[in-house]
Amino acid sequence: RASRSNERGGSCDPAITSTGTIMMTGSGLLAWCNGMFVPAETLAVPYYDLGVVAGAAVTEMARTYGHRPFQLDRHVNRLVSSLQSLGFPCHYKTNEWIDAAVQLVEHNAKSFLANDELGIVLFSTAGANPTYLGGPSELVTSAIHTFRLPFELWRPSLTAGAKLSIPSMRQICSESLPVQHKVRNRLHWWLADRQA
């Protein structure tokens, strides 16, 4: 397996040979990272990435119906708009994100049952932390992965209802973080869930 870096992003462990042939490993599921399809189990965000260091990542999640992405264009448009609005590096055009997601779903859906549906997660980070790397860097992690939607986990809430509680943790105010953008900085969500 050849490993290479994409000029628009950081290095990923690719599943594409120099001839463009997709190579399978492990589960056979693929992910997309910095313009390349890779084995899903090798998709990773580097420790020096601001997505890890500072939670500085923009994300969107779509889903499939009948193994077809639903309103994918709306999700991708919001992702790209948010990246631009927040001043994140934006190495891929809307059509590139959409094409990659559609190809990914077509491939990965073959590993699931006909009545299974997939979640489609798209994200892009603010890039590498220059302090960790000793200077500025153009390395960014832009990725797409899919997963089987676990409807069985949500069925009890649907059939029996859900108990709600109001924790003391509050949403980050819009003066600190524009709430119209979906970002990965969700520590307050996690803390609120633990309290609830």
C-alpha positions in Angstrom: 0.0 0.0 0.0 1.4 3.4 -1.0 1.3 6.2 1.5 1.3 9.8 0.2 0.4 13.3 1.2 -2.2 15.4 -0.6 -1.0 18.9 -1.4 -4.2 20.3 -0.1 -4.1 18.6 3.3 -2.2 16.4 5.6 -1.1 12.8 5.1 -3.5 9.9 5.5 -2.9 6.3 5.1 -4.5 5.8 1.6 -6.2 2.8 0.2 -5.5 3.9 -3.3 -2.5 2.6 -5.2 -0.5 4.7 -7.6 -2.7 3.3 -10.4 -5.9 4.4 -8.7 -7.1 1.0 -7.6 -8.9 0.9 -4.3 -7.4 -1.6 -1.9 -9.5 -3.2 0.9 -8.4 -3.9 4.4 -10.2 -4.9 7.6 -13.9 -4.2 7.3 -13.9 -3.2 3.7 -15.5 0.1 4.7 -13.8 3.2 3.3 -13.6 6.8 4.5 -12.4 9.9 2.5 -9.6 12.0 3.8 -7.9 15.0 2.1 -9.0 13.9 -1.3 -8.3 10.2 -1.0 -10.3 7.1 -0.2 -8.8 5.3 2.7 -9.7 2.2 4.8 -12.2 3.5 7.4 -10.1 2.1 10.3 -7.1 4.2 9.3 -8.9 7.5 9.3 -7.4 9.7 12.0 -6.9 13.3 13.0 -3.3 14.0 14.0 -2.5 14.9 17.6 -1.1 18.3 16.4 -4.3 19.2 14.5 -6.3 22.1 15.9 -9.4 20.0 15.6 -7.9 17.9 18.5 -5.9 20.6 20.3 -8.6 23.3 20.4 -11.8 21.5 19.1 -11.5 23.8 16.1 -13.4 21.8 13.5 -16.5 22.4 11.5 -18.8 19.5 10.9 -22.1 18.4 9.3 -24.0 15.2 9.4 -26.4 13.9 6.8 -28.1 10.5 6.5 -29.4 8.1 3.9 -32.9 6.9 3.0 -32.9 3.8 1.0 -29.1 4.0 0.9 -29.3 7.4 -0.9 -28.0 10.6 0.8 -30.8 12.9 1.8 -30.4 16.6 1.2 -26.6 16.2 1.0 -26.2 19.4 -1.0 -27.8 21.5 1.8 -25.4 20.0 4.4 -22.4 20.5 2.2 -23.3 24.0 1.4 -23.6 24.8 5.1 -20.3 23.1 5.8 -18.4 25.1 3.1 -20.2 28.3 4.1 -19.2 27.8 7.7 -15.6 27.1 6.8 -15.4 30.3 4.8 -17.3 32.4 7.4 -15.0 31.2 10.3 -11.9 31.7 8.2 -10.9 28.0 8.1 -8.8 26.7 5.2 -11.3 25.5 2.6 -9.4 23.2 0.1 -12.4 21.5 -1.5 -15.3 22.8 -3.5 -18.9 21.9 -2.8 -19.1 19.5 -5.7 -15.9 17.7 -4.5 -17.4 17.1 -1.1 -20.7 15.9 -2.6 -19.0 13.6 -5.2 -16.8 12.0 -2.5 -19.8 11.5 -0.1 -21.9 9.9 -2.8 -19.1 7.5 -3.8 -18.5 6.7 -0.2 -22.1 5.8 0.5 -22.4 3.8 -2.7 -19.4 1.7 -1.6 -20.1 1.4 2.1 -23.8 0.6 1.7 -22.9 -2.7 0.2 -21.6 -3.8 3.6 -25.0 -3.3 5.3 -28.5 -4.8 5.1 -31.1 -3.3 2.7 -33.1 -1.9 5.7 -30.0 -0.3 7.3 -29.3 3.3 6.9 -26.1 5.3 7.1 -25.0 8.4 8.9 -22.7 10.6 6.8 -20.3 12.7 8.8 -18.3 15.5 7.1 -15.8 17.6 8.8 -12.8 19.9 8.3 -10.4 21.3 10.8 -8.6 24.6 11.2 -5.3 22.9 10.5 -2.1 22.1 12.3 -1.1 23.8 15.6 2.0 25.8 14.6 3.3 25.6 18.2 3.5 21.8 18.0 5.1 21.8 14.6 7.5 24.7 15.2 6.0 27.1 12.6 3.1 27.6 10.3 1.8 24.7 8.3 -0.8 24.1 5.5 -1.8 20.7 7.0 -5.6 20.4 7.3 -7.8 17.4 8.0 -10.9 17.3 5.8 -12.8 14.0 6.0 -16.0 12.1 5.4 -17.0 8.8 7.1 -20.1 6.8 7.4 -21.6 4.6 10.1 -24.7 2.4 10.5 -27.5 4.4 12.2 -28.3 2.5 15.4 -32.1 2.8 15.4 -32.3 0.1 18.1 -30.7 2.5 20.6 -33.4 5.1 20.1 -36.4 2.7 19.9 -37.1 2.8 23.7 -37.4 6.6 23.7 -39.7 6.4 20.7 -42.0 3.8 22.2 -41.8 4.7 26.0 -40.9 8.3 25.9 -37.8 10.0 27.3 -37.2 11.6 30.6 -36.0 15.2 30.3 -33.9 17.2 32.7 -32.5 20.7 32.6 -28.8 20.8 33.6 -27.0 23.9 34.9 -24.6 23.9 31.9 -25.6 26.5 29.3 -25.0 26.8 25.6 -22.0 28.9 24.6 -23.3 32.3 23.9 -23.4 33.6 20.3 -21.0 36.4 21.2 -18.3 33.7 21.9 -19.1 31.2 19.2 -21.5 31.8 16.3 -24.3 29.3 17.0 -25.4 28.9 13.3 -22.2 26.9 12.6 -21.9 23.3 13.6 -18.6 22.9 15.2 -16.8 20.1 17.1 -16.3 22.2 20.3 -19.0 20.4 22.3 -17.5 20.0 25.7 -20.5 21.8 27.2 -22.9 19.2 25.6 -20.9 16.4 27.1 -20.8 18.0 30.6 -24.6 18.7 30.4 -25.3 15.0 29.4 -23.2 13.8 32.4 -25.0 16.1 34.8 -28.4 15.1 33.4 
